[in-house]
Each structure stands twice: as C-alpha cells, then as structure tokens.
Amino acid sequence: MIQPVKEKIILGIDPGTTIMGYGVLRVSGTKPQMIAMGIIDLRKMTDHYLKLRHIYERVQGVIESYLPDELAIEAPFFGKNVQSMLKLGRAQGVAMAAALSRDIPITEYAPLKIKMAITGNGQASKEQVADMLQRMLHFDKADMPTFMDATDALAAAYCHYLQMGRPATEKGYRGWKDFVAKNPGKVRGK
C-alpha cells in the first residue's frame, strides 16, 4: 500500500542527447497529479559538450520552477553502439549532477521496470505507456506531448510514486559477506 504524504513533488527525467524529456508529478496524500511535462530540445546543437552544459542549465531551471523533492531518472539501457551509450550516460550524469547540486535524492529505474509499473508489460510501446498515463492521471488528450520523451519522463516519476512507502523489491547488499548472511541457503560451503 502506498503511504500517504502531505505533498511531494517528483521530477522524472528521460535522458537523451537529442531530446531529453521531463515530467513533474505532485503527490498529495495518495493522489498523484501531473503538473508539467516537456522536453529539452538539443537537435540544433552540434557540439556534445555544449549540449551537456545546456542540459545542466535547463534541468536546473526545471528544478527552480517546480522545486522537486525527489528525482526519478530512467537508466540508460545497453545498446549496440558504445559511443551512443557513452553520450547518453554523460547526459544522464549531467542531469543527475544538477539534482545533486540541490541535494535532491535520485532513484534510477530500468526502462523495463518503468514500463512494467505503468502498463504491466515490460515490452510496452511508448504510445501504450503514454496512453496509460493519460488515463491514470486524467489529463486531457490535448495535453499529450508531440515527443514521447516527455511521457517517458512522466512515467519514471509515476513509477517512483508507485514505489513510495514500499520496501525495495531488489535486495541491497553491502558486499559478499552481507549477501551470504542474508542468503544462507543459496551459498554452499567448501
């Protein structure tokens, strides 16, 4: 069960080096509400380093506008092109640095986990995710953005909302000894 909170603002980010999406969710009690979503358009910029600076500045601007309590960010997925993966990781890192500079806690979610949380299907299309968000958050179809990067970012925020007040589904370990102590039946002795 989701624990009620007085009010919390969650910023979701879908990192990108061409289009970066953001979505802002307000949670009052146990009721989520979409308050903003949009994109940071980087298509006209050719210098990768200037893109990174622009991402940092724009994410800080979004943070100043909405004062989020937490950041939920989509983790980059492993692709075939190593250079693209490296650039995407840099963009994600710069967005995270902007949040960290304001002491905003960050939670990273795998794309499959986000899709699963929203649609129940880890292989759902961007359109299916957007449609489900529109229904769950009750915003007008006219407010649906042109770029699905914005709804992907909102999906990260909504996934984070769904995780609020729930114990972590993935066990965290402080090392091998901690793993062995917490899983005695899974490790055989010599």
Backbone as a printed PyTorch tensor [residue, N CA C, xyz], in Angstrom:
tensor([[[  0.8310,  -1.1770,   0.0000],
         [  0.0000,   0.0000,   0.0000],
         [  0.8840,   1.2510,   0.0000]],

        [[  0.4870,   2.2110,  -0.7840],
         [  1.2380,   3.4640,  -0.8670],
         [  0.9340,   4.2890,   0.3780]],

        [[  1.9860,   4.7460,   1.0420],
         [  1.8330,   5.5410,   2.2540],
         [  1.4770,   6.9730,   1.8750]],

        [[  0.4360,   7.5430,   2.5110],
         [  0.0760,   8.9220,   2.1930],
         [  1.1640,   9.9030,   2.6550]],

        [[  1.3570,  10.9420,   1.8680],
         [  2.2970,  12.0020,   2.2240],
         [  1.5350,  13.3260,   2.1250]],

        [[  1.9860,  14.3380,   2.8760],
         [  1.3090,  15.6360,   2.8010],
         [  1.3770,  16.1500,   1.3630]],

        [[  2.5760,  16.3690,   0.8930],
         [  2.7630,  16.7290,  -0.5100],
         [  4.2080,  16.4660,  -0.8800]],

        [[  4.3800,  15.9160,  -2.0510],
         [  5.7150,  15.6240,  -2.5520],
         [  5.7020,  15.9070,  -4.0540]],

        [[  6.7790,  16.5160,  -4.5220],
         [  6.9350,  16.7740,  -5.9530],
         [  8.0270,  15.8340,  -6.4590]],

        [[  7.6980,  15.0800,  -7.5030],
         [  8.6520,  14.1420,  -8.1000],
         [  8.9520,  14.6050,  -9.5200]],

        [[ 10.2210,  14.7940,  -9.8000],
         [ 10.6750,  15.1260, -11.1550],
         [ 11.1400,  13.8410, -11.8140]],

        [[ 10.6100,  13.5420, -12.9740],
         [ 11.0540,  12.3910, -13.7540],
         [ 11.8400,  12.8770, -14.9550]],

        [[ 12.9060,  12.1640, -15.2850],
         [ 13.7130,  12.5380, -16.4500],
         [ 13.9720,  11.3110, -17.3130]],

        [[ 13.7760,  11.4970, -18.6250],
         [ 14.1460,  10.5070, -19.6270],
         [ 15.3510,  11.0990, -20.3480]],

        [[ 16.5680,  10.6440, -19.9930],
         [ 17.7640,  11.2740, -20.5550],
         [ 17.8940,  11.0540, -22.0590]],

        [[ 18.4820,  12.0350, -22.7100],
         [ 18.7380,  11.9350, -24.1380],
         [ 19.7160,  13.0090, -24.5560]],

        [[ 20.3640,  12.7920, -25.6900],
         [ 21.3030,  13.7840, -26.2020],
         [ 20.7150,  14.5400, -27.3980]],

        [[ 19.5420,  14.1120, -27.8470],
         [ 18.8440,  14.8060, -28.9130],
         [ 17.5950,  15.4720, -28.3410]],

        [[ 16.8030,  14.6610, -27.6420],
         [ 15.6130,  15.1340, -26.9320],
         [ 15.6760,  14.5460, -25.5320]],

        [[ 15.5850,  15.3880, -24.5150],
         [ 15.5230,  14.9100, -23.1360],
         [ 14.1500,  15.2710, -22.5960]],

        [[ 13.4620,  14.2790, -22.0550],
         [ 12.1250,  14.5240, -21.5320],
         [ 12.1370,  14.7730, -20.0390]],

        [[ 11.1650,  15.5600, -19.5740],
         [ 10.9620,  15.7270, -18.1370],
         [  9.4640,  15.7200, -17.8500]],

        [[  9.1300,  15.2310, -16.6770],
         [  7.7450,  15.2000, -16.2250],
         [  7.7290,  15.4860, -14.7420]],

        [[  6.7280,  16.2510, -14.2920],
         [  6.6470,  16.6300, -12.8890],
         [  5.3020,  16.1560, -12.3400]],

        [[  5.3800,  15.4290, -11.2400],
         [  4.2110,  14.8400, -10.6070],
         [  4.0840,  15.3970,  -9.1960]],

        [[  2.8920,  15.8450,  -8.8300],
         [  2.6260,  16.2750,  -7.4550],
         [  1.8310,  15.1560,  -6.7870]],

        [[  2.2770,  14.7400,  -5.6140],
         [  1.5550,  13.7270,  -4.8530],
         [  1.0280,  14.4010,  -3.6030]],

        [[ -0.2990,  14.4410,  -3.4630],
         [ -0.9630,  14.9750,  -2.2690],
         [ -1.7210,  13.8270,  -1.6310]],

        [[ -1.3370,  13.4580,  -0.4140],
         [ -1.9250,  12.2710,   0.2090],
         [ -1.4710,  11.0510,  -0.5530]],

        [[ -2.4200,  10.3800,  -1.2060],
         [ -2.0580,   9.2490,  -2.0710],
         [ -2.4760,   9.5290,  -3.5120]],

        [[ -2.7760,  10.7890,  -3.8010],
         [ -3.2730,  11.1590,  -5.1290],
         [ -2.1870,  11.8410,  -5.9570]],

        [[ -1.7760,  11.2000,  -7.0710],
         [ -0.8010,  11.8370,  -7.9530],
         [ -1.4940,  12.7330,  -8.9900]],

        [[ -0.7980,  13.8080,  -9.3550],
         [ -1.3220,  14.7160, -10.3690],
         [ -0.1660,  15.2090, -11.2310]],

        [[ -0.3420,  15.1450, -12.5370],
         [  0.6730,  15.6700, -13.4500],
         [  0.5830,  17.1900, -13.4200]],

        [[  1.7270,  17.8460, -13.1210],
         [  1.6950,  19.3110, -13.1290],
         [  2.4830,  19.9020, -14.2980]],

        [[  3.3700,  19.1090, -14.8940],
         [  4.1030,  19.6030, -16.0620],
         [  4.7930,  18.4440, -16.7590]],

        [[  4.9730,  18.5840, -18.0390],
         [  5.8560,  17.6960, -18.7950],
         [  6.3030,  18.4400, -20.0290]],

        [[  7.5000,  18.1040, -20.4710],
         [  8.0390,  18.7860, -21.6320],
         [  9.3490,  18.1560, -22.0550]],

        [[ 10.0220,  18.8450, -22.9430],
         [ 11.2930,  18.3320, -23.4560],
         [ 12.3530,  19.4270, -23.4330]],

        [[ 13.5860,  18.9790, -23.4440],
         [ 14.7290,  19.8400, -23.6690],
         [ 15.2170,  19.4430, -25.0620]],

        [[ 15.0350,  20.3250, -26.0160],
         [ 15.3390,  20.0250, -27.4180],
         [ 16.7940,  20.3870, -27.7190]],

        [[ 17.5680,  19.3760, -28.0520],
         [ 19.0040,  19.5670, -28.3030],
         [ 19.3650,  19.3130, -29.7670]],

        [[ 18.3660,  19.1790, -30.6280],
         [ 18.6080,  18.7780, -32.0200],
         [ 19.4400,  19.7810, -32.8170]],

        [[ 19.3390,  21.0630, -32.5080],
         [ 20.0680,  22.0700, -33.2890],
         [ 21.5020,  22.2590, -32.8160]],

        [[ 21.8360,  21.6490, -31.6770],
         [ 23.1870,  21.8020, -31.1300],
         [ 24.0790,  20.6910, -31.6820]],

        [[ 25.2640,  21.0630, -32.1330],
         [ 26.1640,  20.0550, -32.7020],
         [ 27.3070,  19.6820, -31.7700]],

        [[ 27.7140,  20.5890, -30.9130],
         [ 28.8200,  20.3220, -30.0020],
         [ 28.3050,  19.5710, -28.7730]],

        [[ 28.8120,  18.3510, -28.5790],
         [ 28.3250,  17.4950, -27.4890],
         [ 28.5340,  18.1380, -26.1200]],

        [[ 29.6330,  18.8190, -25.9260],
         [ 29.9210,  19.4330, -24.6260],
         [ 28.9860,  20.5990, -24.3400]],

        [[ 28.6420,  21.3520, -25.3830],
         [ 27.6780,  22.4380, -25.1990],
         [ 26.2900,  21.8710, -24.8980]],

        [[ 25.9680,  20.7120, -25.4750],
         [ 24.7020,  20.0410, -25.1480],
         [ 24.6570,  19.7100, -23.6630]],

        [[ 25.7770,  19.2020, -23.1490],
         [ 25.8310,  18.8300, -21.7350],
         [ 25.6050,  20.0530, -20.8420]],

        [[ 26.2260,  21.1790, -21.2070],
         [ 26.0320,  22.4050, -20.4330],
         [ 24.5650,  22.8480, -20.4920]],

        [[ 23.9820,  22.7510, -21.6870],
         [ 22.5850,  23.1400, -21.8710],
         [ 21.6660,  22.2440, -21.0390]],

        [[ 21.9320,  20.9370, -21.0140],
         [ 21.1420,  20.0050, -20.2020],
         [ 21.2140,  20.4190, -18.7360]],

        [[ 22.4260,  20.6800, -18.2570],
         [ 22.6160,  21.0610, -16.8560],
         [ 21.8090,  22.3120, -16.5260]],

        [[ 21.9300,  23.3310, -17.3770],
         [ 21.2420,  24.5990, -17.1300],
         [ 19.7220,  24.4460, -17.1860]],

        [[ 19.2310,  23.6930, -18.1700],
         [ 17.7820,  23.5150, -18.3070],
         [ 17.1990,  22.6750, -17.1770]],

        [[ 17.9150,  21.6160, -16.7610],
         [ 17.4280,  20.7990, -15.6440],
         [ 17.4020,  21.6430, -14.3780]],

        [[ 18.4180,  22.4720, -14.1720],
         [ 18.3960,  23.3730, -13.0150],
         [ 17.2000,  24.3340, -13.0970]],

        [[ 16.8800,  24.7800, -14.2930],
         [ 15.7240,  25.6600, -14.4780],
         [ 14.4150,  24.9640, -14.1190]],

        [[ 14.2810,  23.7150, -14.5200],
         [ 13.0800,  22.9280, -14.1780],
         [ 13.0210,  22.7490, -12.6620]],

        [[ 14.1650,  22.4660, -12.0550],
         [ 14.2240,  22.2970, -10.5980],
         [ 13.8060,  23.5970,  -9.8940]],

        [[ 14.3010,  24.7350, -10.3720],
         [ 13.9430,  26.0300,  -9.7750],
         [ 12.4520,  26.3230,  -9.9390]],

        [[ 11.8750,  25.9030, -11.0540],
         [ 10.4540,  26.1700, -11.3200],
         [  9.5180,  25.3200, -10.4650]],

        [[  9.8580,  24.0520, -10.2570],
         [  8.9280,  23.1260,  -9.6090],
         [  9.3740,  22.6370,  -8.2320]],

        [[ 10.6120,  22.9160,  -7.8350],
         [ 11.1460,  22.5540,  -6.5260],
         [ 10.8560,  21.0930,  -6.1460]],

        [[ 11.3250,  20.1490,  -6.9500],
         [ 11.0380,  18.7380,  -6.6480],
         [ 11.7350,  18.2670,  -5.3710]],

        [[ 11.0770,  17.3140,  -4.7180],
         [ 11.6390,  16.6890,  -3.5230],
         [ 12.5260,  15.5140,  -3.8880]],

        [[ 12.2310,  14.8840,  -5.0340],
         [ 12.9690,  13.7030,  -5.4610],
         [ 13.0560,  13.6710,  -6.9850]],

        [[ 14.0750,  12.9660,  -7.4760],
         [ 14.2590,  12.7760,  -8.9090],
         [ 14.1980,  11.2910,  -9.2330]],

        [[ 13.3920,  10.9470, -10.2150],
         [ 13.3480,   9.5820, -10.7480],
         [ 13.8670,   9.6710, -12.1790]],

        [[ 14.9050,   8.8990, -12.4850],
         [ 15.5220,   9.0030, -13.7980],
         [ 15.6230,   7.6290, -14.4320]],

        [[ 15.3750,   7.5950, -15.7290],
         [ 15.4750,   6.3250, -16.4490],
         [ 16.9420,   5.9870, -16.6730]],

        [[ 17.2880,   4.7470, -16.3660],
         [ 18.6640,   4.2720, -16.5610],
         [ 18.8950,   4.0210, -18.0430]],

        [[ 20.0870,   4.3280, -18.5420],
         [ 20.3680,   4.0040, -19.9400],
         [ 20.4080,   2.4900, -20.1100]],

        [[ 19.8940,   2.0310, -21.2360],
         [ 19.9440,   0.5980, -21.4990],
         [ 21.0940,   0.3080, -22.4380]],

        [[ 21.6360,  -0.8910, -22.3410],
         [ 22.7970,  -1.2560, -23.1490],
         [ 22.3750,  -1.4520, -24.5950]],

        [[ 23.0000,  -0.7130, -25.4880],
         [ 22.7300,  -0.8420, -26.9130],
         [ 23.9590,  -1.3590, -27.6340]],

        [[ 23.8570,  -1.4530, -28.9260],
         [ 24.9730,  -1.9720, -29.7240],
         [ 26.0480,  -0.9150, -29.9620]],

        [[ 25.6530,   0.3670, -29.9720],
         [ 26.5910,   1.4340, -30.2640],
         [ 27.1800,   1.9830, -28.9660]],

        [[ 28.4300,   1.6800, -28.7100],
         [ 29.1000,   2.0790, -27.4720],
         [ 29.1950,   3.6000, -27.3610]],

        [[ 29.4670,   4.2960, -28.4630],
         [ 29.5780,   5.7570, -28.4280],
         [ 28.2520,   6.4090, -28.0390]],

        [[ 27.1500,   5.8840, -28.5780],
         [ 25.8330,   6.4200, -28.2210],
         [ 25.5470,   6.1900, -26.7450]],

        [[ 25.9120,   5.0170, -26.2550],
         [ 25.7120,   4.6820, -24.8490],
         [ 26.5220,   5.6290, -23.9550]],

        [[ 27.7600,   5.9130, -24.3560],
         [ 28.6150,   6.8070, -23.5880],
         [ 28.0080,   8.2120, -23.5350]],

        [[ 27.5400,   8.7220, -24.6830],
         [ 26.9380,  10.0520, -24.7310],
         [ 25.6680,  10.1150, -23.8950]],

        [[ 24.8550,   9.0660, -23.9490],
         [ 23.6250,   9.0190, -23.1690],
         [ 23.9420,   8.9970, -21.6770]],

        [[ 24.9670,   8.2300, -21.2930],
         [ 25.3860,   8.1760, -19.8930],
         [ 25.8730,   9.5250, -19.3940]],

        [[ 26.5590,  10.2580, -20.2540],
         [ 27.0150,  11.6040, -19.8790],
         [ 25.8210,  12.5300, -19.6610]],

        [[ 24.8330,  12.4510, -20.5630],
         [ 23.6370,  13.2930, -20.4360],
         [ 22.9030,  12.9610, -19.1350]],

        [[ 22.7970,  11.6790, -18.8310],
         [ 22.1400,  11.2690, -17.5950],
         [ 22.9240,  11.7980, -16.3910]],

        [[ 24.2390,  11.6770, -16.4340],
         [ 25.0850,  12.1310, -15.3360],
         [ 24.9760,  13.6270, -15.0910]],

        [[ 24.8980,  14.3950, -16.1650],
         [ 24.7740,  15.8530, -16.0320],
         [ 23.4210,  16.2110, -15.4010]],

        [[ 22.3500,  15.5230, -15.8180],
         [ 21.0280,  15.7640, -15.2160],
         [ 21.0550,  15.3980, -13.7300]],

        [[ 21.7410,  14.3060, -13.4060],
         [ 21.8520,  13.8820, -12.0110],
         [ 22.6730,  14.9010, -11.2090]],

        [[ 23.7260,  15.4250, -11.8140],
         [ 24.5590,  16.4270, -11.1300],
         [ 23.7500,  17.6800, -10.8170]],

        [[ 22.8660,  18.0700, -11.7300],
         [ 22.0180,  19.2450, -11.4920],
         [ 21.1320,  19.0070, -10.2670]],

        [[ 20.5820,  17.7920, -10.1470],
         [ 19.7490,  17.4620,  -8.9830],
         [ 20.5940,  17.3850,  -7.7130]],

        [[ 21.7550,  16.7620,  -7.8100],
         [ 22.6290,  16.6190,  -6.6460],
         [ 23.1070,  17.9750,  -6.1320]],

        [[ 23.2910,  18.9370,  -7.0480],
         [ 23.7280,  20.2710,  -6.6230],
         [ 22.6740,  20.9540,  -5.7560]],

        [[ 21.4470,  20.4500,  -5.8010],
         [ 20.3440,  20.9860,  -4.9810],
         [ 19.9360,  19.9970,  -3.8830]],

        [[ 20.7810,  18.9740,  -3.6500],
         [ 20.5330,  17.9570,  -2.6150],
         [ 19.2230,  17.1980,  -2.8250]],

        [[ 18.8820,  16.9460,  -4.0660],
         [ 17.6640,  16.1940,  -4.3810],
         [ 18.0320,  14.7170,  -4.5060]],

        [[ 17.3870,  13.8520,  -3.7090],
         [ 17.6790,  12.4210,  -3.8090],
         [ 17.2680,  11.8700,  -5.1770]],

        [[ 18.0620,  10.9270,  -5.6770],
         [ 17.8600,  10.3680,  -7.0120],
         [ 17.5930,   8.8660,  -6.9180]],

        [[ 16.6130,   8.3970,  -7.6910],
         [ 16.3730,   6.9680,  -7.8440],
         [ 16.3730,   6.6780,  -9.3380]],

        [[ 17.0980,   5.6410,  -9.7020],
         [ 17.2360,   5.2570, -11.1010],
         [ 16.3720,   4.0140, -11.3480]],

        [[ 15.6560,   4.0070, -12.4720],
         [ 14.7890,   2.8790, -12.8210],
         [ 15.1180,   2.3820, -14.2220]],

        [[ 15.1620,   1.0780, -14.3630],
         [ 15.3760,   0.4700, -15.6780],
         [ 14.1340,   0.7110, -16.5390]],

        [[ 14.3160,   0.9030, -17.8470],
         [ 13.1620,   1.1270, -18.7230],
         [ 12.1090,   0.0220, -18.5980]],

        [[ 12.5510,  -1.2260, -18.4740],
         [ 11.6240,  -2.3510, -18.3590],
         [ 10.7820,  -2.2280, -17.0890]],

        [[ 11.3950,  -1.8130, -15.9880],
         [ 10.6790,  -1.6550, -14.7220],
         [  9.6330,  -0.5520, -14.8300]],

        [[  9.9840,   0.5360, -15.4940],
         [  9.0420,   1.6540, -15.6560],
         [  7.8440,   1.2020, -16.4860]],

        [[  8.1100,   0.5670, -17.6200],
         [  7.0170,   0.0950, -18.4840],
         [  6.1360,  -0.9060, -17.7540]],

        [[  6.7600,  -1.7800, -16.9900],
         [  6.0280,  -2.7870, -16.2240],
         [  5.1280,  -2.1130, -15.1840]],

        [[  5.6540,  -1.0950, -14.4980],
         [  4.8820,  -0.3940, -13.4660],
         [  3.6720,   0.3240, -14.0590]],

        [[  3.8210,   0.8690, -15.2450],
         [  2.7520,   1.6680, -15.8470],
         [  1.7340,   0.7970, -16.5740]],

        [[  2.2140,  -0.1620, -17.3640],
         [  1.3080,  -0.9320, -18.2270],
         [  1.1470,  -2.3950, -17.8240]],

        [[  2.0560,  -2.8910, -16.9840],
         [  2.0280,  -4.3180, -16.6640],
         [  2.7590,  -5.1540, -17.7050]],

        [[  3.3750,  -4.4650, -18.6870],
         [  4.0900,  -5.1480, -19.7670],
         [  5.4340,  -4.4500, -19.9690]],

        [[  6.5240,  -5.1480, -19.6830],
         [  7.8570,  -4.5770, -19.8260],
         [  8.2590,  -4.2910, -21.2580]],

        [[  7.4970,  -4.8220, -22.2190],
         [  7.7920,  -4.5980, -23.6330],
         [  6.8170,  -3.6090, -24.2780]],

        [[  6.0700,  -2.8740, -23.4640],
         [  5.0710,  -1.9360, -23.9760],
         [  5.7330,  -0.8510, -24.8320]],

        [[  4.9760,  -0.3560, -25.7960],
         [  5.4760,   0.7280, -26.6550],
         [  5.3600,   2.0610, -25.9230]],

        [[  6.0740,   3.0650, -26.4310],
         [  5.9990,   4.4090, -25.8580],
         [  4.5450,   4.9170, -25.8990]],

        [[  3.8340,   4.6060, -26.9780],
         [  2.4520,   5.0400, -27.1300],
         [  1.5480,   4.3940, -26.0830]],

        [[  1.7790,   3.1090, -25.7930],
         [  0.9800,   2.4200, -24.7750],
         [  1.2270,   3.0310, -23.3950]],

        [[  2.4830,   3.3510, -23.1020],
         [  2.8280,   3.9820, -21.8230],
         [  2.1320,   5.3370, -21.7240]],

        [[  2.2250,   6.1430, -22.7810],
         [  1.6120,   7.4740, -22.7900],
         [  0.1010,   7.3880, -22.6090]],

        [[ -0.5300,   6.4510, -23.2990],
         [ -1.9850,   6.2850, -23.2090],
         [ -2.4050,   5.8890, -21.7930]],

        [[ -1.6640,   4.9850, -21.1830],
         [ -1.9900,   4.5370, -19.8370],
         [ -1.8130,   5.6750, -18.8330]],

        [[ -0.7440,   6.4570, -18.9830],
         [ -0.5290,   7.6150, -18.0890],
         [ -1.6700,   8.6170, -18.2140]],

        [[ -2.1000,   8.8630, -19.4420],
         [ -3.1800,   9.8180, -19.6840],
         [ -4.4520,   9.3570, -18.9700]],

        [[ -4.7070,   8.0670, -18.9810],
         [ -5.8870,   7.5310, -18.2920],
         [ -5.7330,   7.5790, -16.7710]],

        [[ -4.5600,   7.1870, -16.2680],
         [ -4.3600,   7.1180, -14.8130],
         [ -4.3000,   8.4990, -14.1710]],

        [[ -3.7040,   9.4550, -14.8770],
         [ -3.5400,  10.7940, -14.3170],
         [ -4.6330,  11.7650, -14.7650]],

        [[ -5.5380,  11.2870, -15.5920],
         [ -6.7200,  12.0490, -16.0110],
         [ -6.3850,  13.4070, -16.6140]],

        [[ -5.3760,  13.4400, -17.4950],
         [ -5.1480,  14.7050, -18.1920],
         [ -5.7030,  14.5910, -19.6060]],

        [[ -6.0450,  15.7320, -20.1520],
         [ -6.7050,  15.8000, -21.4510],
         [ -5.8060,  15.2790, -22.5590]],

        [[ -6.4040,  14.6240, -23.5330],
         [ -5.6670,  14.1120, -24.6960],
         [ -4.9380,  15.2590, -25.4120]],

        [[ -5.5060,  16.4590, -25.3430],
         [ -4.8810,  17.6350, -25.9670],
         [ -3.5610,  18.0000, -25.2920]],

        [[ -3.3720,  17.5690, -24.0440],
         [ -2.1330,  17.8440, -23.3230],
         [ -1.0410,  16.8210, -23.6250]],

        [[ -1.3730,  15.8380, -24.4560],
         [ -0.3950,  14.8130, -24.8170],
         [  0.7000,  15.4570, -25.6660]],

        [[  1.9550,  15.3110, -25.2620],
         [  3.0420,  15.9690, -25.9940],
         [  3.3350,  15.3050, -27.3400]],

        [[  3.9750,  16.0660, -28.2180],
         [  4.3840,  15.5370, -29.5190],
         [  5.4760,  14.4930, -29.3510]],

        [[  6.4010,  14.7650, -28.4430],
         [  7.5250,  13.8520, -28.2250],
         [  7.2350,  12.9480, -27.0330]],

        [[  7.3340,  11.6450, -27.2480],
         [  7.0630,  10.6670, -26.1960],
         [  8.1390,  10.6740, -25.1030]],

        [[  9.2360,  11.4020, -25.3120],
         [ 10.2700,  11.5090, -24.2840],
         [  9.6870,  12.1690, -23.0300]],

        [[  8.7430,  13.0860, -23.2170],
         [  8.1050,  13.7580, -22.0830],
         [  7.2460,  12.7760, -21.2950]],

        [[  6.4700,  11.9400, -21.9900],
         [  5.6410,  10.9630, -21.2720],
         [  6.5080,   9.8610, -20.6670]],

        [[  7.6310,   9.5390, -21.3030],
         [  8.5600,   8.5670, -20.7040],
         [  9.1090,   9.1030, -19.3840]],

        [[  9.3970,  10.3860, -19.3400],
         [  9.8880,  11.0080, -18.1100],
         [  8.7980,  11.0180, -17.0370]],

        [[  7.5730,  11.3390, -17.4430],
         [  6.4510,  11.3130, -16.5120],
         [  6.2370,   9.8900, -15.9890]],

        [[  6.4690,   8.9030, -16.8590],
         [  6.3430,   7.5000, -16.4520],
         [  7.3700,   7.1500, -15.3770]],

        [[  8.5850,   7.6970, -15.4890],
         [  9.6120,   7.4570, -14.4620],
         [  9.1440,   8.0380, -13.1280]],

        [[  8.5700,   9.2320, -13.1590],
         [  8.0550,   9.8570, -11.9340],
         [  6.9070,   9.0400, -11.3470]],

        [[  6.0180,   8.5520, -12.2150],
         [  4.8660,   7.7630, -11.7380],
         [  5.3260,   6.4150, -11.1760]],

        [[  6.3090,   5.8130, -11.8130],
         [  6.8900,   4.5640, -11.3080],
         [  7.4420,   4.8090,  -9.9020]],

        [[  8.1140,   5.9330,  -9.7090],
         [  8.6630,   6.2770,  -8.3970],
         [  7.5370,   6.4640,  -7.3820]],

        [[  6.4720,   7.1270,  -7.7930],
         [  5.3060,   7.2910,  -6.9230],
         [  4.7840,   5.9280,  -6.4700]],

        [[  4.7000,   4.9800,  -7.3950],
         [  4.1980,   3.6410,  -7.0570],
         [  5.1060,   2.9170,  -6.0670]],

        [[  6.3860,   3.2770,  -6.0560],
         [  7.3470,   2.6430,  -5.1480],
         [  7.3420,   3.2740,  -3.7580]],

        [[  6.7220,   4.4410,  -3.6170],
         [  6.7350,   5.1530,  -2.3390],
         [  6.0890,   4.3130,  -1.2450]],

        [[  6.7490,   4.2490,  -0.1050],
         [  6.1860,   3.5410,   1.0280],
         [  6.2520,   2.0330,   0.9250]],

        [[  6.8670,   1.5390,  -0.1210],
         [  7.0070,   0.0890,  -0.2870],
         [  8.4560,  -0.2820,  -0.0440]],

        [[  8.6750,  -1.4560,   0.5090],
         [ 10.0720,  -1.8730,   0.6610],
         [ 10.6800,  -2.1000,  -0.7160]],

        [[ 11.9730,  -1.9030,  -0.8220],
         [ 12.6670,  -2.1070,  -2.1030],
         [ 12.4750,  -3.5400,  -2.5610]],

        [[ 12.1770,  -3.7140,  -3.8360],
         [ 11.9660,  -5.0630,  -4.3610],
         [ 13.2950,  -5.7480,  -4.6350]],

        [[ 14.3130,  -4.9710,  -4.8640],
         [ 15.6290,  -5.5510,  -5.0790],
         [ 16.4170,  -5.4440,  -3.7880]],

        [[ 16.9990,  -6.5590,  -3.3730],
         [ 17.7640,  -6.5550,  -2.1320],
         [ 19.0680,  -5.8000,  -2.3470]],

        [[ 19.4150,  -5.0070,  -1.3680],
         [ 20.6910,  -4.3160,  -1.4100],
         [ 21.6770,  -5.0380,  -0.5080]],

        [[ 22.8880,  -5.1780,  -0.9660],
         [ 23.9250,  -5.8590,  -0.1890],
         [ 25.1200,  -4.9430,  -0.0600]],

        [[ 25.7860,  -5.0160,   1.0870],
         [ 26.9660,  -4.1910,   1.3320],
         [ 28.2450,  -4.9380,   0.9820]],

        [[ 28.1330,  -6.0580,   0.3660],
         [ 29.3000,  -6.8500,  -0.0060],
         [ 28.9710,  -8.3310,   0.0350]],

        [[ 29.9710,  -9.1410,  -0.2730],
         [ 29.7880, -10.5800,  -0.3510],
         [ 29.3730, -11.1650,   0.9970]],

        [[ 30.0010, -10.7500,   2.0800],
         [ 29.6550, -11.2710,   3.4080],
         [ 28.2000, -10.9550,   3.7540]],

        [[ 27.7410,  -9.7720,   3.3940],
         [ 26.3580,  -9.3900,   3.6480],
         [ 25.4090, -10.2740,   2.8350]],

        [[ 25.7650, -10.5510,   1.5770],
         [ 24.9470, -11.4320,   0.7330],
         [ 24.8350, -12.8170,   1.3550]],

        [[ 25.9620, -13.3700,   1.7990],
         [ 25.9780, -14.7050,   2.4040],
         [ 25.1270, -14.7250,   3.6730]],

        [[ 25.2590, -13.6850,   4.4920],
         [ 24.4970, -13.6200,   5.7370],
         [ 22.9860, -13.5630,   5.4770]],

        [[ 22.5710, -12.8710,   4.4150],
         [ 21.1570, -12.7230,   4.1200],
         [ 20.5830, -13.8690,   3.2720]],

        [[ 21.4690, -14.7080,   2.7190],
         [ 21.0350, -15.7970,   1.8440],
         [ 21.7640, -17.1080,   2.1840]],

        [[ 21.6530, -17.6080,   3.4010],
         [ 22.4290, -18.7870,   3.7740],
         [ 22.0970, -20.0240,   2.9360]],

        [[ 20.8910, -20.1580,   2.4720],
         [ 20.5040, -21.3370,   1.6940],
         [ 20.9640, -21.3000,   0.2420]],

        [[ 21.4430, -20.1470,  -0.2320],
         [ 21.8540, -20.0200,  -1.6240],
         [ 23.3510, -20.2190,  -1.8230]],

        [[ 24.0930, -20.3000,  -0.7360],
         [ 25.5480, -20.4030,  -0.8370],
         [ 25.9870, -21.7070,  -0.1840]],

        [[ 26.7280, -22.4960,  -0.9360],
         [ 27.2250, -23.7580,  -0.4000],
         [ 28.6200, -23.5800,   0.1540]],

        [[ 28.8980, -24.2820,   1.2400],
         [ 30.2520, -24.2300,   1.8300],
         [ 31.2160, -25.0760,   1.0180]],

        [[ 32.4780, -25.0080,   1.3920],
         [ 33.5180, -25.7420,   0.6630],
         [ 33.4220, -27.2200,   0.9270]]])
